[in-house]
Amino acid sequence: MTRIPIICTLLITLSLVPLLMALIKMWMLKNFRMRGVTTVATIIHLEERYRSKGGTYYYITFTYRTIPAGESYTGRSVEYKKHEVGQTIPLIYMPDKPEKFSVDTGKRLPYLAAFSFVFFLLITWFCYWLSNLQYTVDKV
C-alpha cells in the first residue's frame, strides 16, 4: 500500500517536466526576441536528410546582414519545413553578438505547453483516483 503514494509522486513530478521545458523555452525565446534584432536570412544551401525511422528534415545554410551596419554572416540550422534555395526566412540575432541567432519562432510552443498541462492534469487525476481506491484482501 505504501508504494502508491511514492509512485504517484514520481508520476506527477515526471509529468511536470515537459510543461516546465515548454514554459522555459517560451520564456527564453521571449527574452531573445525582446533583446534581439529581427531581420531576414537568405537560404544559400539546402540538404535533405532522412531519419532512420522515417521522416525528413532539412539542413539549411543561410546568410543574413546586420542592421544598420550591414555586416554579412553565415549560419546553419535544421528545419522540418521544406524551403528552397533563395527563399528568405525570419531570423533574430543579438546586436552585441551578431553570430548568435535564432530562426526558431516558437509558434508551436503554446500548443506544446497546453498539451503538457492537460497531460499533467490527467496524471494528477489518475493518481488521485488510484490513491482513493478501496483495497480489500481476501483471506483464504
N, C-alpha and C positions, 0 to 999 in steps of 0.2 A: 504493500500500500504506500510506502514512503517513496517509491520510485516515481509515482505520477507527478508530484509537485516538482521534483528535480527535472524530469523530462519536459514538463510544461514550461518551466523557467528557461530551460535551454532552447526549446522551440520558439518561444516568444522573443527571446534575445536574438536568435538567428534570423527570425522573420523581420526584425528591425534593420538588419544590415543593408538589404537593397534599398530600403526607403532612405536611410541615412546617406548612402552613397549617392543616390539621385539628388537629394537636397544639397549635399556638399558640392556636387558638380554644378548644380544650378547656381549656387552662391559664388563659386569660383568664376563661372562664365559671366555672371552679372558684374562682378568686380573687374574682370578683364575688359568687358565692354565699356564700363564707366571710365577706366583709365586709358583704354586703347584708342587708336585712330582707325577708322573704317576706310577701307579702300577696296579696289578690285584687283584680282590677280588674273593673269592670262595663262592658260594651260599651254605648256610647250611640249610636253611629252606625256604619253599615257600608256601604261602597261596593264593588260587584262590578266588577272591571275585567278586561279581556281583553288577552292578549299578541298581538302581530302574527302570531306563528306558532302560535297556538292556546294553550290553557291559560288558566286563570282564577286570579286572585289577589284578595285582599280587603284593602282599605284600611280599617282599623278605627280608631275613636276611642273612648277609654275614660276612665273616671275611677277614681281609687284614693285611699285615705286612708292617711296615715302612722300608724304605731303608735309610741307611745301618744298622740301629740299630736292626731291626728285631722284634720290639715290635709288639704284636698282638692286633688288635682292632676289635670290632664287630659293625656293622652298620645295619640300616634298610632303605628301600626305597620302593617307589611304582613304578612299571614298567607296561607298557602296552603291552610289548612284552613277550611272553611265554618263560620262562627259565626252566632249570632243576636243581635239587639239584646236587651239584658237579661241575656245569658249572662255568667258570670264566668270569668275566665282567671287563671292564676297569674302573679304579677309580682314581680320583685325590684328594690328600689331602694336607693340609698346613703343611710344615715342622715344623713350630713352634707350631702348634696345630693339631696334627695328628687326633684328634677326629672330626675335621672339614673337611668334604669330599664332593665330588660331583660325582655322577655317570651319570649325565646329560652331554652328549657330545654336545648337541646343533646342531645336524645335520640338523634338520628341521627349525631352526630359520631363515636362509636366505630365505626359501620359504615363511615363515610367513611374513617376512619383505617385500618381493616382492608383495605378495598378499595384504598386508595392504597399500602399496604405490599405487597400482592400485585402490584399494577401495577409497583412499584419492583423487586420480585424478578424478575418476568418480563422487564423491560427489562435488568436486570443479567445474567440468564441468556442472553438473546439476544445481548448484547454479548460475553459470554464465548464463546459458540458462534461468533459471527461472527469474533472475533479468532483463534480456533484453527482456522479453515478452512485447508486447504492449497490454495494457488492455483498453478495451472500456466499456463504461457504456451507456446502452440504457435507454432513458427517456420514460416512459410510460405515 
